[in-house]
Amino acid sequence: MSGPVVTAARAALATEDVELVLPFVPAGAEEEVRHAFNRVLPMRALGQVAGELAEQWFDETVVRLHRAGEGAPFTGLKPAGTDEGPVLPLAEKAVESGSTDRVHALLSEELRQALRSRLDRVLSTAAERDGSVAKAREHVEATLGFEVFCHHLHQAITSG
């Protein structure tokens, strides 16, 4: 549990300043975060176990609301050191350095490979598509899969 949202939640609790975590949740979730924060603070004085349980509940609440703001489901807190793949560290470095070169290189190569793999499947199924309905269906699925993949990528890139 070392991501930026949990780090901000822990900093808010440590300093008793809820505003440190509010930027990580949508404005519509602010009241729920403030309410949770105000419930957790006194529980921390009830002992280590109660404090840890309250802090975990607060972390989960903030991450759940953060994920909802992204339109993503809450799937639980991830342990510290969880490998999220190479792109997040490169994106963080881009923010720090002001350069997208490294993240661009990674994403460009992964995109090239993904497009090539999907198109190769379309081409490999094309030769046998007239052999049977099952083969034709396999080709249609590969073709539509490639086209939908491209469409979703374009939407993700242009949605702002």
Summary of the structure (lengths in Angstrom):
residues: 160
radius of gyration: 22.7
end to end distance: 28.8
largest distance: 73.0
contacts: 389
relative contact order: 0.08
helix: 77%
strand: 0%
